[in-house]
Every structure is written in structure tokens, then in C-alpha cells.
């Protein structure tokens, strides 16, 4: 391999040349994994097991302490593991430690500025930490980088709603529903935004669409502090008055 003969003294000069070429030659970025990169580290099988078990513990909600302990082990060995940084940030938010989560989220976007989910997590952590300005900035960057992912758009909508950015909350929820018309959460979220934005007719129409597809539950509407305002709406009477 032609890069194998680069010695340490010329490494950074050679790397700079390659980066310049990568910007001009399509496909070269996909080959840069062949460069000698002493700071890039790959998880060992053992660390990979720790990461996935941490992720499982976090997603299931069975033990946030276990999730954090396992992801801590990964980051102790690989402090620049972006996925592990994002995971620990979310675990820390689940433990109601948003300030610490914010540090991991900051580091994740520093390591990979193209990672839309990292900016989404940064926005969430900033919001939970009371840093509304940073939350808005990260929200906008995340929206630019997140493409076809319904769940992430719904999370963006939630953040925008908490920041009282109702137009953005509506736009994100619309995209989330368009990307996954079978996801009940998208109907609830878009309807919720419509209610708070003074559009009860639109909110009832969206819920009716979900009910017609047998995706929604009347009990959820009645328990939700916002959606309950629609419980007596005539558009929803075929389902709410049974």
C-alpha cells in the first residue's frame, strides 16, 4: 500500500495533502481508512459488547446505572468514540444529569460535525440545562443534517415545542408524519402542536386520520393534558363517544 511507507516525521504533511485531495477527488474520502491514523481507534470485540449492552439497558430502561457503567468503560478506552459519547449523553439525561450530558454532546459534535443526531442530543441537553440559545442553535443545525428519520423529527418537534417555536414544531411534526404515516406518536405530536398553536380543527382532523387507520387510542387523548381539549370535538365523536 502506497501510504505504508510514510514515516512519523512526514505523517501530518502527508495527511494534509490527502485531505486537500479528498475535497477535490470524489470517493477519496471513502479510502481514507487506509491511512495510518494513530488517533483513530476501533472498538475491540469486548468493548463492542459493552457498548451494545449499555445501549440495550438504556433503551429498555431496566438500569441506567448499568448503561452508564458499561458505556463509561468504552469511553475510558476510546474517549473519541462518537456513538458512545451520544449514548452516555442520553443516559445522563435519563439520570437527570443534563449538565454532564451537555459535555458529552458537545464533544460528540466536535468529533463529527456532520452527525445530525449529535446536534439533536446537544439541543436536548442544552434545553434541559436551561441554555435556550444553544438549544435553538443546535436545533437548527440538527434539522439541516437529519434527513429521512421520522423519530428524530418528532424529537426535534418536541424540543421546538418546549422552546415555544410553534411553527418549527409544526414543520418537524409534519415531516415526521410524512416519513412514517404508521407511527402513532406522529399523529399525537402534530395534533398537540396544532392545539397549542390555536388550530383545533386541524388538530382534530389529524387525530381523525389516525383513528380511521386504527392507530390511535382514545384513552391516550383523554389522558393527555393538551389533547384532552379535543375530547368533545365533533370530528372525533365517532371514536370518543362510543
Buried (B, 14 or more C-beta within 10 A) or exposed (E): EEBEEBEEEEBEEBBEEBEEEBEEEEEEEEEBEEBBEEEEEEBEEEBEEBBBBBBEBBEEEEEBEBBBBBBBBBBEBBEBBBBBBBBBBBBBBBBEBBEBBBBBBBBBBEBBEEBBBBBBBBBBBBBBBEBEEBBBBBBBBBBEBBEEBBBBBBBBBBBBBBBEBBEBBBBBBBBBBEBBBEBBBBBBBBBBBBBBBEBBEBBBBBBBBBBEEEBBBBEBBEEBEBBEBBBEBEBBEEBBEE
